[in-house]
Amino acid sequence: MWDGIDRRSGPDWVMQTVNTLNVLSWVVFVIALAIFHYARPELNNIILEFHQIPVREHWIYRLKQYLFISLYISVGLSLVSLLVNQVRNKRKTDHRRYNLVFLTIVVVAFLIVIKS
């Protein structure tokens, strides 16, 4: 029976690994956003049209492949982190990692939008 005293000394190596995977998945997502910026078609506006400046209207295929790879890595790391965190947590006061749930939803939505 639990006597109300928390004897945990801090995060063990598993939780430190989950924390590292959490940070790594966010870093990969930020890298994916940078790749998206350079891979997407350029936006056309009235000034470019008036001065007849050509704009690229297609995706850069190689960068789009890197974008998909980085998004899949990010969602994979997020799901592994969430799974390990779910198995590992036993108390109501343990961390729930809502940021990883948010990141997973955003990345999956991002993948759906880009694939269509």
C-alpha positions in Angstrom: 0.0 0.0 0.0 1.3 3.4 -0.9 2.0 5.6 2.2 1.8 9.0 0.3 5.6 9.6 0.1 7.0 10.0 -3.4 10.3 8.1 -3.4 11.2 8.6 -7.1 14.6 10.2 -7.4 14.0 11.6 -10.9 13.6 10.4 -14.4 15.4 7.2 -15.2 17.1 6.4 -18.5 13.8 5.4 -20.2 12.1 8.7 -19.4 15.2 10.6 -20.4 15.1 8.7 -23.7 11.4 9.7 -24.1 12.3 13.3 -23.4 15.1 13.2 -26.0 12.8 11.6 -28.6 10.3 14.4 -27.8 12.8 17.1 -28.5 14.2 15.3 -31.5 10.7 14.9 -33.1 10.1 18.6 -32.7 13.5 19.5 -34.2 12.8 17.2 -37.2 9.4 18.9 -37.7 11.0 22.3 -37.7 13.5 21.0 -40.3 10.5 19.7 -42.3 9.0 23.2 -42.2 12.2 24.7 -43.6 12.3 22.0 -46.4 8.6 22.8 -47.2 9.5 26.5 -47.6 12.0 25.7 -50.3 10.2 22.8 -52.0 6.8 24.3 -52.5 5.8 26.2 -55.6 6.5 29.9 -55.4 3.5 32.2 -54.7 2.5 34.5 -57.5 1.3 38.0 -56.7 0.2 41.0 -58.6 3.6 42.7 -58.5 5.4 39.7 -59.9 2.7 39.4 -62.6 3.0 43.1 -63.5 6.7 43.0 -63.9 6.5 39.7 -65.7 8.8 37.9 -63.3 8.7 34.2 -63.8 7.6 32.0 -60.8 8.1 28.3 -60.3 4.7 26.7 -60.3 5.8 23.1 -59.4 7.3 21.3 -56.5 11.0 20.5 -56.4 10.7 16.8 -56.4 13.9 15.9 -54.5 13.1 18.3 -51.7 9.6 17.0 -51.6 11.0 13.5 -51.0 13.1 14.8 -48.1 10.0 16.6 -46.8 8.0 13.3 -46.7 11.0 11.5 -45.1 11.4 14.1 -42.4 7.6 14.2 -41.7 7.5 10.4 -41.4 10.5 10.4 -39.0 8.8 13.1 -36.9 5.5 11.2 -36.6 7.3 8.0 -36.0 9.4 9.4 -33.1 6.3 11.0 -31.7 4.3 7.8 -31.7 7.1 5.8 -30.2 7.5 8.4 -27.5 3.7 8.4 -26.8 3.7 4.6 -26.7 6.6 4.3 -24.2 5.2 7.1 -22.1 1.7 5.4 -22.0 3.2 2.1 -21.0 5.5 3.7 -18.5 3.2 6.0 -16.7 1.3 4.6 -13.7 0.1 7.5 -11.7 -2.4 10.3 -12.5 0.2 12.9 -11.8 2.7 11.6 -14.4 3.2 13.7 -17.6 0.7 13.1 -20.4 2.8 14.6 -23.2 0.0 16.6 -24.9 2.6 18.3 -27.0 3.4 15.0 -28.8 -0.3 14.4 -29.4 -0.6 17.9 -30.9 2.6 17.3 -33.0 1.3 13.9 -34.3 -2.1 15.4 -35.3 -0.4 18.4 -37.0 2.1 16.2 -38.9 -0.5 13.7 -40.0 -2.7 16.6 -41.3 0.3 18.1 -43.0 1.0 14.8 -44.7 -2.6 14.5 -45.9 -2.6 18.0 -47.3 0.7 17.6 -49.1 -0.2 14.2 -50.6 -3.4 15.4 -52.1 
